[in-house]
Amino acid sequence: MLNSWNATLLLCFGLVPAINAQGAGALPAKFRDFKVYTTSTPDTADAGRIVATMRLLNSGADALNVEVSLSENRAAGFAGKAFQGRIEAKKEAVWEFDLRPPDGLKYQLLHGAITFAGANTGATPDRELFVAVQGPDPVDFGDTRVEKITARGQVIGTHAPRTPQRVHSLVAATKPSTSQGTPLVLAAGGSSKYQIAFDRLVSPPDAPQLTFEQYSSAAGRPAAEIELAEAVGDLRRCVEVKSGAALPVVSAVPAGAGPAIRVRIAPELPGKPHPDSYRLRTEGDDVVIEATTPEGLRNGIYGLLTDHLDCHWFMPKQLGEEIVIPPHRTVSLPPLDETCGPSFSSSIGMSWGSAPRWDRQNRSVINRGRMNFGHAWAGFIDLKLYPFDKFPDMWSRDRAGKIQVHDSSETSTNFCSTSPEVIRIVAEKINAQFDASPDAIVASLDPNDLAPLCQCDRCLALDASYGVTPQDDKQMADRLLHLSKEIHVQLKPQHKEKYLGILAYGFQTRPPKKAVPHPHHVTTVCDFPYYFDHTRPFNDPTSSYNREFESIVKGWGSKVKQLGFYDYYGHFDFFGPWGIVHKMREDLPAFRDAGGTFIVIESQPNFSMNGLNLYVA
């Protein structure tokens, strides 16, 4: 059985079991509160000696007593060493150790452990520790995408996962205990007193009462209602698989008429959280799922199934479904009261549209993914109406005035974004987009994929006004923010609260030099695999590529109120396994901490290779 912890894009608050039962300050409150990074440099005075520097960062609110050990590895020229120290909250400790790599070193892994010494820990290691050491690259090594290693040995990575024993203890800590009160028995041995009270079945007084089957199959029902009916169906099916009892789905169960799982719309939730939030609680013998929207109710049902009833969807459809059959086929639920809401304001899900129901079952769809946009310029200026030879001023040109044709199956030639006629047409078409889709919240102003931007005198003069020179590669954001302002000014009054967006990608990756985004401009920062390092989290300072990316994230985050994160959890050019779970578990919370508000994940429909990435995300 796969580990059932799903790092869903929801945060829950309420009466849930304590994970860190060992005592305050003994262990980090969260896994990511303690980070380990290692770098190395040759000793300039001793050619055979490599000095490794390990940074131990305590990002938590409590001091930690830390013990670190690394075992001897003769093949790496390492004699073994240990560290002990107290690291105060929000501080770090630095530990140095030596390696004397032999000639011909290829690759070795130093192995050790990290223990947090404190009350009730029993001196049991909390984490394993792996430090990867690689020998020099060949003289003719020429791959510019990675740093060439010239030293006798170099530390290339550090990984500190929890030990299997600690994982087991954490899983055990989430299981109900008698101290939480007497659990509700929802079903056992093929029978149940419970019904599912589904308030969407309530019909107007003059209309016939619908059965759940009639409601589920009714034509013309909004997508949110259809998806909610699917979730109710999954709830009924899962309970039946686990217990053998089929729960009736009815419109209401009056007080005193027996226990019920009540799925109902509430006028508001405490604290007025995101519309996709829900409250899940026990109330007497009842289980109550409340939300202000059908999407919130859907999330609440899957929260009950996944977090409390041991039902999981690791991959789409039956192959990836795991409904654990409990002892004696008894389905029980401890007393609880939790309110859960999304970590971000919008997400399209993790399957990139290939498995939408699986996305919903794992609660990875937020706000129906409405804050989502991509390359768009090809849809604004029609080449048939404005051919290159008759309207050269409207298209991207080089310094000689030649149009920079860039048409293929994947991209198209860009227009000139300072052409008054282009600006007029683009504004008209974006107004038309919003007219046709009143619920849309954003329109894209992003150039075509990696197509060169115009270098005409007018465009370069605009760049110069923002301090941008023709030599500034990936520094076209100022020009695009200027275009965004030009278009926003021409939006109809009813569309002024909508957003206009670009991707921080390609030629507009870096934050602007001087241009100030208007309040309704939005940027999505792209963690493009060809530019940045996907072997480690983007905030890992040991990667020069990711130090640059983190500065880009923070730079854009300081300028826009809506900041998106676009990443690739299934590679578009490589369809084999891509082990980046260790990166993802840090990236998403780190992005949220940096002020990120929404995410867009690109993934290929290759669940056999990358399904674990998508499930964990």
C-alpha positions in Angstrom: 0.0 0.0 0.0 1.3 3.4 -0.9 1.7 6.0 1.9 -1.7 7.5 2.2 -0.6 11.0 3.0 -1.7 13.3 0.2 -0.2 16.8 0.2 -3.5 18.1 -1.1 -3.9 21.8 -1.9 -6.1 22.2 1.2 -5.3 23.5 4.7 -7.4 22.1 7.6 -7.9 23.5 11.0 -9.8 21.9 13.9 -9.8 19.0 16.2 -7.3 16.7 14.5 -4.7 14.4 16.0 -1.4 15.9 17.1 1.5 14.8 14.9 4.3 16.0 17.1 3.4 14.1 20.2 7.0 14.0 21.4 6.9 17.4 23.1 7.3 21.0 22.1 10.7 21.8 20.8 11.8 18.1 20.6 11.0 17.8 16.9 10.4 20.4 14.1 6.7 21.2 14.0 6.8 20.7 10.3 9.1 18.7 8.1 10.2 21.8 6.2 11.1 23.7 9.4 14.5 22.0 9.3 16.6 22.1 6.1 20.0 20.8 5.3 22.2 22.1 2.5 25.8 21.1 1.6 28.4 22.7 -0.7 32.1 22.0 -1.2 35.2 23.7 -2.3 38.8 22.6 -2.9 41.4 23.6 -0.3 43.7 26.1 -2.1 46.5 25.1 0.2 46.1 21.3 -0.2 45.1 20.0 -3.6 43.9 16.7 -2.3 41.5 18.1 0.3 37.9 19.0 -0.3 36.1 21.1 2.4 32.4 20.4 2.7 30.2 22.9 4.4 26.8 21.7 5.7 24.2 24.4 6.7 21.6 23.2 9.2 18.7 25.7 9.1 16.0 25.8 11.8 13.1 27.7 10.2 10.7 26.8 13.0 9.5 28.7 16.1 11.4 26.6 18.7 15.0 25.8 19.3 16.3 22.4 18.3 18.9 20.2 19.8 20.5 18.5 16.8 22.8 15.5 16.4 24.1 14.7 12.9 26.3 11.8 12.0 27.9 10.7 8.7 29.5 7.3 8.5 32.9 6.5 7.1 33.1 6.1 3.3 36.7 5.2 2.2 35.8 5.2 -1.5 34.9 8.9 -1.1 37.9 9.6 1.1 35.7 10.4 4.1 36.7 9.3 7.6 33.3 9.9 9.2 32.3 12.7 11.5 29.5 13.9 13.9 28.0 17.2 14.9 26.1 18.2 18.1 24.6 21.6 18.8 21.6 23.7 19.7 20.1 25.7 16.9 17.9 28.6 18.0 14.6 29.4 16.2 15.1 31.1 12.9 18.8 30.5 13.1 21.3 28.1 11.5 24.5 26.2 12.3 27.4 25.5 10.0 29.3 22.2 10.1 32.5 21.6 8.1 34.0 18.2 7.3 36.9 17.0 5.0 37.1 14.6 2.1 40.2 13.3 0.4 38.7 11.8 -2.8 41.0 9.2 -4.5 41.9 9.5 -8.1 39.2 8.2 -10.4 36.3 8.9 -8.1 33.1 8.6 -10.0 30.2 8.9 -7.6 29.8 8.0 -3.9 27.0 8.5 -1.3 27.7 9.5 2.3 25.1 8.1 4.6 24.1 9.2 8.1 21.3 10.2 10.4 19.8 13.3 12.0 18.5 13.1 15.6 16.6 15.8 17.5 17.5 15.3 21.1 14.8 16.3 23.5 12.1 15.1 25.9 10.6 11.8 25.0 12.4 11.4 21.7 14.3 8.3 22.9 17.3 9.5 20.8 15.7 7.8 17.8 16.9 9.3 14.5 14.2 11.3 12.9 15.8 11.5 9.4 18.2 9.7 7.2 21.0 11.8 5.7 22.5 11.3 2.2 25.2 13.5 0.8 26.1 12.8 -2.8 29.7 13.3 -4.0 30.8 13.2 -7.6 34.2 13.1 -9.2 35.5 15.4 -12.0 33.9 15.6 -15.4 35.8 14.6 -18.5 38.0 17.4 -19.9 35.8 17.5 -23.0 32.6 17.8 -21.0 30.6 20.6 -22.7 27.0 20.5 -21.4 26.4 24.1 -20.5 23.1 23.2 -18.8 25.0 22.0 -15.7 28.0 23.1 -13.8 31.2 21.4 -14.9 33.0 19.7 -12.0 36.8 20.2 -12.1 37.7 19.4 -8.5 38.8 15.9 -7.4 35.3 15.6 -5.8 32.3 17.9 -5.3 29.2 17.6 -3.2 26.3 17.7 -5.7 23.3 17.1 -3.4 21.9 16.5 0.0 18.7 14.6 0.9 17.3 14.2 4.4 14.0 12.2 4.3 12.3 11.0 7.4 13.3 7.5 8.5 10.7 4.7 7.8 10.3 4.3 11.6 9.4 7.9 12.0 7.0 7.8 9.1 5.3 4.8 10.7 5.0 6.6 14.1 3.6 9.7 12.4 1.0 7.7 10.6 0.1 5.9 13.8 -0.3 9.3 15.5 -3.1 10.3 13.0 -5.2 7.3 13.9 -8.2 7.9 16.2 -7.6 7.3 19.9 -10.1 6.7 22.7 -9.1 10.1 24.2 -11.0 11.7 21.3 -14.3 10.3 22.4 -16.6 7.5 21.3 -16.4 7.1 17.5 -19.6 7.0 15.4 -20.2 3.7 13.7 -21.4 4.6 10.3 -21.8 1.0 9.1 -20.8 -2.5 10.1 -21.2 -6.0 8.7 -23.5 -5.1 5.9 -25.9 -2.9 7.8 -26.3 0.7 8.8 -28.8 3.1 10.4 -27.4 6.0 8.4 -28.8 7.8 5.4 -27.1 10.5 3.2 -29.2 13.6 3.5 -28.4 15.5 0.3 -30.1 18.9 0.3 -29.7 19.4 -3.4 -32.5 16.9 -3.9 -35.1 19.2 -2.3 -37.5 20.2 -5.0 -39.8 23.3 -5.2 -43.3 22.7 -3.6 -45.0 22.4 -7.0 -42.3 20.0 -8.5 -42.1 16.2 -8.2 -39.5 15.0 -5.7 -36.4 13.7 -7.6 -34.5 10.5 -6.6 -30.8 10.7 -6.4 -30.5 8.7 -9.6 -32.9 11.1 -11.4 -30.9 14.1 -10.1 -27.6 12.6 -11.2 -28.8 11.9 -14.7 -30.9 15.1 -15.3 -29.8 17.0 -18.5 -28.7 20.6 -18.4 -27.5 20.6 -14.8 -24.5 22.9 -14.1 -21.1 21.2 -14.1 -20.6 21.9 -10.4 -23.9 20.1 -9.6 -22.9 17.1 -11.8 -19.5 16.8 -10.1 -21.1 17.1 -6.6 -23.5 14.2 -7.5 -20.4 12.2 -8.6 -18.9 12.8 -5.2 -22.1 11.8 -3.3 -22.1 8.6 -5.5 -18.4 8.0 -4.5 -19.4 8.4 -0.8 -22.2 5.9 -1.0 -20.1 3.4 -3.1 -17.0 3.6 -0.8 -19.1 3.0 2.4 -20.7 0.0 0.7 -17.4 -1.4 -0.5 -15.9 -1.0 3.0 -18.9 -2.3 5.0 -21.4 -4.0 2.6 -24.1 -1.5 3.6 -25.8 0.6 0.9 -26.7 4.0 2.4 -29.9 5.6 0.9 -29.6 9.1 -0.5 -32.6 11.2 0.4 -33.4 14.9 0.4 -33.7 15.2 4.1 -33.7 13.3 7.4 -35.8 15.1 10.0 -34.4 15.4 13.5 -35.1 12.3 15.5 -35.6 10.2 12.4 -32.2 8.5 12.6 -28.6 9.4 12.1 -27.5 10.9 8.8 -24.5 12.1 6.8 -25.8 15.6 6.0 -24.4 17.2 2.9 -25.8 20.8 2.8 -25.2 24.3 1.6 -24.6 26.8 4.4 -25.0 30.6 4.1 -21.5 31.1 5.3 -18.6 29.3 7.1 -16.8 30.6 10.2 -14.2 33.1 9.1 -15.6 33.4 5.6 -12.9 31.3 3.9 -12.4 30.6 0.2 -15.6 29.5 -1.6 -14.1 26.0 -2.2 -13.7 25.5 1.6 -15.8 23.2 3.7 -16.6 22.4 7.3 -16.7 18.8 8.4 -17.9 17.9 11.9 -19.8 15.4 14.0 -22.9 16.7 15.7 -24.4 14.1 18.0 -24.9 11.0 15.9 -24.8 13.0 12.6 -21.9 13.7 10.3 -22.3 17.2 8.8 -20.5 18.4 5.6 -21.2 22.1 5.0 -20.0 24.6 2.4 -21.2 27.7 0.7 -20.8 26.2 -2.8 -21.2 22.9 -4.6 -17.5 22.8 -5.1 -16.9 23.2 -1.3 -19.4 20.3 -0.6 -17.5 18.2 -3.2 -14.2 18.9 -1.4 -15.8 18.1 1.9 -17.0 14.7 0.7 -13.6 13.7 -0.5 -12.0 15.2 2.6 -14.2 12.8 4.7 -13.3 9.8 2.4 -9.6 10.5 2.1 -8.6 12.0 5.4 -10.9 9.9 7.7 -12.2 6.8 5.9 -9.0 5.5 4.3 -10.2 5.8 0.7 -7.6 6.9 -1.9 -7.2 7.5 -5.6 -3.5 7.2 -6.4 -4.1 7.1 -10.1 -7.2 7.6 -12.2 -10.0 5.0 -12.5 -10.1 1.6 -10.8 -6.4 0.8 -11.2 -5.4 3.7 -8.9 -8.3 3.3 -6.4 -7.7 1.9 -3.0 -10.7 1.5 -0.6 -9.3 -0.1 2.5 -11.6 -2.8 4.0 -11.6 -2.3 7.8 -11.6 -5.1 10.4 -15.1 -6.6 10.8 -16.1 -4.3 8.0 -16.8 -1.6 10.5 -16.7 2.0 9.2 -16.3 4.4 12.1 -15.5 8.1 12.6 -14.1 9.8 15.7 -15.6 13.1 16.9 -14.2 15.9 14.8 -14.7 19.5 13.8 -12.5 20.9 11.1 -12.6 23.6 8.5 -10.5 23.1 5.4 -9.7 25.6 2.7 -7.4 25.8 -0.4 -3.8 26.8 0.0 -4.1 28.9 -3.2 -6.8 30.9 -4.9 -6.9 28.9 -8.1 -5.5 25.6 -9.5 -6.5 23.7 -12.7 -5.6 20.4 -11.0 -2.6 18.1 -11.4 -3.5 16.1 -14.5 -3.5 19.0 -17.0 -7.0 18.1 -18.0 -6.3 14.4 -18.7 -8.1 13.1 -15.6 -10.5 15.8 -14.3 -12.5 13.4 -12.0 -9.3 12.2 -10.4 -8.3 15.8 -9.9 -11.5 16.4 -8.0 -11.2 13.3 -6.0 -7.8 14.5 -4.8 -9.1 18.1 -4.2 -6.5 19.6 -6.5 -9.0 21.8 -8.5 -9.4 25.2 -6.9 -11.9 27.9 -8.1 -12.3 25.8 -11.2 -8.8 26.8 -12.3 -10.1 30.2 -13.5 -6.8 32.0 -13.0 -5.1 30.3 -15.9 -3.6 31.7 -19.1 -0.9 31.0 -21.6 0.7 32.0 -24.9 -1.9 34.1 -26.7 -0.7 36.6 -29.3 -1.5 34.2 -32.2 -5.2 34.7 -31.5 -5.3 38.4 -31.9 -3.9 39.4 -35.3 -5.1 37.3 -38.2 -2.4 36.8 -40.8 -5.0 36.4 -43.5 -6.4 39.8 -42.8 -3.1 41.5 -42.1 -0.5 39.7 -44.3 3.2 40.4 -43.8 3.8 42.1 -47.1 0.9 44.6 -46.7 1.1 45.3 -43.0 4.8 44.9 -42.0 4.4 47.6 -39.3 2.1 45.3 -37.4 4.5 42.4 -37.1 7.7 41.7 -35.2 10.8 42.9 -37.1 14.5 42.8 -36.7 16.9 45.8 -36.9 17.0 45.5 -40.6 13.2 45.8 -40.8 12.7 42.1 -41.8 9.8 40.3 -40.3 10.9 37.7 -37.8 8.8 34.8 -39.1 8.5 32.2 -36.4 5.6 30.0 -37.5 5.5 26.3 -36.7 3.1 23.7 -35.3 4.0 24.9 -31.8 4.2 28.7 -32.1 3.7 31.7 -34.3 5.2 35.0 -35.4 4.7 37.8 -32.8 3.0 41.1 -33.6 4.6 44.5 -32.9 3.3 45.5 -29.4 3.8 49.2 -30.0 1.8 49.4 -33.2 -1.3 51.6 -32.5 -3.4 49.5 -34.8 -2.3 46.3 -33.0 -3.1 47.8 -29.6 -6.6 48.8 -30.9 -7.4 45.3 -32.2 -6.1 43.5 -29.2 -8.2 45.7 -26.9 -11.3 45.0 -29.0 -10.7 41.3 -28.9 -10.1 41.1 -25.2 -13.3 43.1 -24.5 -15.1 40.6 -26.8 -13.6 37.7 -24.8 -14.9 39.1 -21.5 -18.3 39.9 -23.2 -18.6 36.3 -24.3 -17.4 34.9 -21.0 -18.8 37.0 -18.1 -17.4 34.6 -15.5 -13.8 34.9 -16.8 -11.5 36.7 -14.5 -8.3 37.0 -16.6 -7.3 37.4 -20.3 -3.8 36.6 -21.6 -1.4 39.1 -23.1 1.4 36.6 -23.3 3.5 36.4 -26.5 3.7 33.4 -28.6 6.0 30.6 -27.3 9.6 31.7 -27.5 9.0 33.8 -30.7 11.3 36.8 -31.0 9.9 40.2 -29.9 10.0 43.2 -32.2 13.2 45.2 -32.5 11.9 48.2 -34.5 12.9 51.7 -33.6 9.6 52.4 -31.8 9.9 49.2 -29.6 13.5 49.9 -28.8 12.7 53.5 -27.9 10.0 52.3 -25.5 12.5 49.8 -24.0 15.0 52.6 -23.5 12.5 54.7 -21.6 12.5 51.9 -19.0 16.3 51.5 -19.0 16.2 48.3 -21.1 18.8 47.9 -23.9 18.8 45.5 -26.9 21.4 43.4 -25.2 19.1 42.7 -22.2 18.2 39.1 -22.8 15.0 37.9 -21.0 14.3 41.5 -20.0 11.2 42.3 -22.1 8.9 42.5 -19.1 8.8 46.3 -19.1 7.6 46.4 -22.6 4.8 43.9 -21.9 3.7 45.7 -18.7 3.4 48.8 -20.8 1.2 46.9 -23.3 -0.9 45.6 -20.4 -1.5 49.2 -19.2 -2.4 50.3 -22.8 -5.0 47.5 -23.0 -6.4 47.9 -19.5 -7.1 51.6 -20.3 -9.3 50.5 -23.2 -11.3 47.9 -21.4 -15.0 48.5 -21.0 -16.0 49.8 -17.6 -17.7 46.5 -16.7 -14.3 44.7 -17.3 -12.0 47.0 -15.4 -11.9 44.6 -12.4 -10.7 41.7 -14.7 -7.1 40.8 -14.9 -4.6 40.9 -17.7 -1.7 38.4 -17.5 1.7 37.4 -18.9 4.0 34.5 -18.1 7.5 35.2 -16.7 9.0 33.0 -19.3 11.3 33.2 -22.3 12.2 36.7 -23.2 10.2 38.2 -20.3 11.4 36.0 -17.5 13.1 38.6 -15.3 11.1 41.2 -13.3 10.8 44.7 -14.9 13.5 47.3 -14.4 11.3 50.3 -14.1 7.8 49.6 -15.3 5.2 49.4 -12.6 2.3 46.9 -13.1 -1.2 48.3 -13.0 -3.3 46.9 -10.1 -5.0 44.3 -12.3 -2.0 42.9 -14.0 -1.0 39.3 -13.0 2.2 37.4 -13.7 2.8 33.6 -13.6 6.4 32.7 -13.0 7.5 29.6 -15.0 10.0 27.1 -13.5 11.1 26.1 -17.0 13.2 22.9 -16.9 15.6 24.1 -19.6 16.5 27.2 -17.5 16.3 26.0 -13.9 17.3 23.1 -11.8 14.6 20.5 -11.1 16.9 18.2 -9.1 16.3 20.2 -6.0 13.7 22.8 -4.6 13.8 26.2 -6.1 14.8 27.8 -2.8 17.8 25.4 -2.4 20.8 27.9 -2.3 23.3 25.2 -3.5 22.0 25.6 -7.0 23.1 28.7 -8.9 20.2 28.2 -11.4 17.7 28.1 -8.6 19.2 31.0 -6.7 18.4 33.0 -9.9 14.8 31.5 -10.0 14.1 32.3 -6.4 15.2 35.9 -7.0 12.8 36.0 -10.0 9.9 34.7 -7.9 10.6 37.3 -5.1 11.2 40.1 -7.6 7.8 39.5 -9.3 6.2 38.9 -6.0 7.2 42.3 -4.8 5.5 43.9 -7.8 2.2 42.2 -8.5 -0.8 41.3 -6.2 -1.6 38.1 -8.1 1.5 35.9 -8.5 1.2 32.5 -10.2 3.6 29.5 -10.2 3.8 27.4 -13.4 5.8 24.2 -13.1 6.2 20.8 -14.9 5.4 17.7 -12.9 5.7 15.5 -16.0 8.4 16.5 -18.5 7.3 17.4 -22.0 10.4 16.1 -23.6 11.3 13.1 -21.4 8.6 10.5 -20.7 10.4 8.3 -18.3 10.3 8.5 -14.5 11.0 12.0 -13.1 11.8 11.8 -9.4 11.0 15.3 -8.1 8.8 14.6 -5.1 11.5 16.0 -2.8 11.4 19.2 -4.8 7.6 19.5 -5.0 7.1 19.0 -1.2 9.2 22.2 -0.6 8.3 24.3 -3.7 4.6 24.7 -3.3 4.8 25.9 0.4 7.8 28.0 -0.4 6.0 29.7 -3.2 3.0 30.3 -0.9 5.4 31.8 1.7 6.8 34.1 -1.0 3.3 35.6 -1.7 2.2 33.2 -4.4 -1.6 33.2 -4.9 -2.3 30.6 -7.6 -0.7 27.6 -9.4 -0.8 26.0 -12.9 0.9 22.6 -13.2 1.7 21.2 -16.6 1.9 17.4 -16.8 1.7 14.8 -19.4 -0.9 11.9 -19.3 1.8 9.4 -18.3 0.6 8.2 -14.9 2.7 5.0 -15.0 5.8 7.1 -14.9 4.9 10.3 -13.2 1.6 9.5 -11.4 3.3 9.7 -8.0 4.4 13.3 -8.6 0.9 14.3 -9.5 -0.7 12.4 -6.5 1.7 13.9 -4.0 1.2 17.4 -5.4 
